[in-house]
Structures are given as structure tokens and as C-alpha cells.
């Protein structure tokens, strides 16, 4: 199983510890060496296109850090992708199609709650126009997939496999990584519950389907759609400084329901697609 994928013939009890330490050191090395240069080039702005570039790429360094850490301890970097030691692009395309459907459904539900006077998010303006939207949209589409994928490589990849190498029961890896994932976002209780729920479903799907594809698809589509919506409705000038503010229990319940529904659909599709068509 995916969570036990680090327990190869060359496994030693200390190797997951070394891999985790290397991962953290590499992330900090990137922050100390590369990120200051990025901040100097992009400028001091914390919102707009500069803000999303700095936010996204600061997190995105976790992906190469995870890959390099795995290689240093003698593991194939593809082991982080799936039990087949590679990223299964056909399966990812299926997951992405379902994730797009989930985003569309979430948008419909959000609009419905707006019409009922129970908005799920902060107040938004109207359409900002193509001149304002396009630069922000291009930045989001380029940067945010890297950010979301990096978080999956870190939490559902390196961290989950490290715990799984020591503990055979999958729910231990699922629960621990999801709680840490929730805490890492430093949100109020409503936000913690929402993020942790996403982590639980993402980790379960990763183990259930044997790879990161399903988690990455949902994470990328969720984040990209959110930031594009912000860009289109005039929140691009404060989308980082006010990121994840005004999270309500209603929004948490709706997000959790959509995430669980995605998990059920993907799990059923994987059963049907298991074998060559899932590869």
C-alpha cells in the first residue's frame, strides 16, 4: 500500500527520520537562499500578482525538497507519486474531471446560499473587467498548481510515507498527517476543521488509490478556482492579506460535504478503473 511504500528491502528504521529532516532542511535552505531573491525581484507588495507569486512559490519549494530528500536516502522520487513509482497521468485526468465537477457544484451551492442571504464567504464585488482579471488569472494558473501540488508531496507524500514506514495501520498515517496539515494553516477552529477534513479525505484517497493524483487534482482545482473567483470579483488586491478570513461553520459544512462527495466518487471510479485503465 502507498503509506508503506517507503518500507523497501533497503529500509532501516532511521531512514524516514533522515528523509524528514532533509526535507525540512532543504525547504529552509530554499527559503534562505532563493526566496529572498524572489522577494527582491517581485517587490514588497503582499497582494495582487506579486503576493500570489510570493505565497505560491514559497510553498512550492516543498516539492523539489521532497523529491531530493527521497533521492538522498536512496528512494526513487516516483515513489512519492504512486505505488507504481510514477505519476499516473491518465488517472489524474479522470480525477481532474471529477474535481472540475466538484468545483462547479460548489459554485452553484455558493450562489444559492448567496441568494438566500447566507453567503459562504466574504463580500465580493462585480466583474472587474478583462484588463484587471487577465494578469491575475495568468499568475494564478501558473503558480497555484505548483503550490497545491507541493503541499500534497509534503503532507500526503513524504510525511505520510514516513509514518507509514513505522506504523502499518493506514488510519494512523491519515489522522496524524491531516491534523498537522490543519494546524499548519494556522486558522480559527472553523478553518482548522475544514482544512483537516480535506486532509483526511485526501490522505484516505491517496492510500485507497495508491497515489497522489486524486488529492492533487482536487487541491489544485479548489485553489485555482478560489483565486480566480477572487480575481474576477475585485479581491485580488487583498487575497493574501485576507486569505481564509471570515470562514464560517456553514462554509465549513458545505466544503466538507463537497470534499466527502468527491472522495466517494473517486473511490468508486478507482474500483471500476483498477487495472490497466487506471494507469
Secondary structure, DSSP 4 states (H G I P E B T S, - for coil): -GGGTT--TT--TTHHHHHHHHHHHHHHHHIIIIIHHHHHHH-S--SHHHHHHHHHHHHHHHHHHHHHHHHHTT--GGGGTBTTSS--HHHHHHHHHHHHHHHHHHHHHHHHHHHTT--SSS-------HHHHHHHHHHHHHHHHHHHHHHHIIIIIIIHHHHHHH---HHHHHHHHHHHHHHHT---HHHHHHHHHHHHHHHHHHHHHTBSHHHHHHHHHHHHHHHHHHHHTT-TTSTTTTTTTT--HHHHHHHHHHHHHHHHHHHHHHHHHTTGGG-
